[in-house]
Each structure stands twice: as C-alpha cells, then as structure tokens.
Amino acid sequence: MKIETHKEALKEYLSHIEQAKHNVENSKRLLLIACSQAATEAVSILLHKLNILDESSIIKHNQLDSTRWWSELPDFENKSKISDLAAKIERKRALAYGTLKSITHDDLFQNISLVFELKEAIEEVSHETL
C-alpha cells in the first residue's frame, strides 16, 4: 500500500480513537482494535519511508507483537522503542476478542497514550508529522 494510503488510514483510526474515548464504556472493542490498526499504519509508514519494506509489502497487525519479525528487520533509529510500543499496543488488541469486564478505563487510556507515544517516536525518526 502506498504511504499516502497508510497516512489516510492512520488519520481515520486516530479520529475514531478521539471520538470513542469520549464514550469509553461503549467503545472498548473499537478502541482496542483501532489502536492496533493505528499502530500498524504508523509502523507501515515508517518502514516504507525508510525503504526497509517495499510499498507492496503488507504489514499485518499481529506482526507487531512478533519478536522474530522485528529482529529480522534491519536496525534503524529508535527501533527498540518503536517495536516495544507497537508490541504493547498489539497485545492489548487480543483483549477485544473476549469478555471486556476486566478492561478498565485506565487500561484503555494507557493504550491510547501508547499509540500517541508511538506516533511521536515515528515522527521523530521519519522527520514528518503524521
């Protein structure tokens, strides 16, 4: 997918996150999935922009939590921080597929914060505001 398409998708997910966080109780699943998808788009933008992956390469959300996948990528600035943040966000996504009783508002807001921290780290490396 082209970088511009990833940017459009990222903006859409971030917009959904902003809207959903005002009604957290009814948006738990949406927030968990949207955070994971936003992280996937942000990582895709970075890896395409750094020419680590060709634009025809598709990153799947579950790759973000794969130590093996990250280790196979060449080194780049803040790789460790970016991979750690992305993996934490992706691990939370799994909670969307079960009962949501154990997920607190604090858990959701922490996950949202991780998304924006990841976005900021990627902006620093890519020298571009997303």
C-alpha positions in Angstrom: 0.0 0.0 0.0 1.3 3.5 -0.8 2.5 5.7 2.1 -0.3 8.2 1.4 -2.9 5.5 1.8 -1.4 4.5 5.1 -1.5 8.1 6.2 -5.2 8.4 5.3 -5.9 5.2 7.2 -3.9 6.4 10.2 -5.8 9.7 10.3 -9.1 7.7 10.2 -8.1 5.4 13.1 -6.9 8.3 15.2 -10.1 10.2 14.5 -12.1 7.1 15.7 -9.9 6.9 18.8 -10.5 10.5 19.6 -14.3 10.1 19.2 -14.5 6.8 21.1 -12.5 7.9 24.1 -15.4 10.2 25.0 -17.7 7.2 25.4 -15.2 4.6 26.7 -17.7 2.2 28.2 -19.5 1.6 24.8 -16.3 1.7 22.8 -13.9 -0.8 24.4 -13.6 -3.2 21.5 -13.4 -0.4 19.0 -10.7 1.4 20.9 -8.6 -1.8 21.3 -8.8 -2.6 17.6 -8.4 1.0 16.4 -5.3 1.4 18.5 -3.8 -1.7 17.0 -4.7 -0.7 13.5 -3.3 2.8 14.0 0.0 1.3 15.3 0.1 -0.9 12.2 -0.4 2.0 9.9 2.2 4.1 11.6 4.8 1.4 11.6 4.0 0.7 7.9 4.5 4.4 7.1 7.9 4.4 8.8 9.2 1.1 7.3 8.1 2.2 3.8 9.6 5.7 4.2 12.9 4.2 5.4 12.8 1.8 2.4 13.1 -1.1 4.8 10.0 -2.6 3.2 8.7 -2.1 -0.3 5.3 -0.3 -0.6 3.9 -3.6 -1.9 4.7 -5.3 1.4 1.7 -5.5 3.8 2.3 -5.4 7.5 -0.3 -7.4 9.5 -1.2 -6.2 12.9 -0.1 -9.5 14.6 3.4 -8.9 13.3 3.8 -6.0 15.7 4.0 -8.4 18.6 6.4 -10.8 16.9 10.0 -10.5 18.3 11.1 -12.6 15.4 9.6 -10.3 12.8 11.2 -7.2 14.4 14.6 -8.9 14.8 14.6 -9.8 11.0 14.3 -6.1 10.2 17.4 -4.1 9.7 18.3 -1.6 12.5 17.0 1.9 12.4 16.8 4.8 14.8 14.7 4.0 17.9 13.9 0.5 16.6 13.8 -0.9 20.2 11.4 1.8 21.5 9.1 1.6 18.4 9.0 -2.2 18.5 8.3 -2.2 22.2 5.4 0.3 22.0 3.9 -1.4 18.9 4.1 -4.8 20.7 2.4 -3.5 23.8 -0.4 -2.0 21.8 -0.9 -5.2 19.8 -1.0 -7.3 22.9 -4.0 -5.2 24.2 -5.9 -5.9 20.9 -6.3 -9.6 22.0 -8.5 -8.4 24.8 -11.1 -7.2 22.3 -12.0 -10.8 21.5 -13.0 -11.9 25.0 -15.1 -10.6 27.8 -14.4 -6.9 28.4 -15.2 -6.9 32.1 -11.5 -6.9 33.1 -10.6 -3.9 30.9 -10.7 -0.7 32.9 -10.9 2.9 31.6 -7.3 3.3 32.8 -6.2 0.3 30.6 -7.8 1.9 27.6 -6.4 5.4 28.2 -3.0 3.9 28.8 -3.3 2.1 25.4 -4.4 5.3 23.7 -1.4 7.1 25.3 0.9 4.3 23.9 -0.5 5.0 20.4 0.3 8.7 20.6 3.7 7.9 22.0 4.4 5.5 19.1 3.2 8.1 16.6 5.6 10.7 18.2 8.5 8.3 18.1 7.8 7.5 14.4 7.5 11.2 13.6 10.9 11.8 15.2 12.5 9.0 13.1 10.7 9.9 9.8 11.1 13.6 10.3 7.5 14.0 9.3 4.3 14.9 11.2 1.7 12.3 10.7 
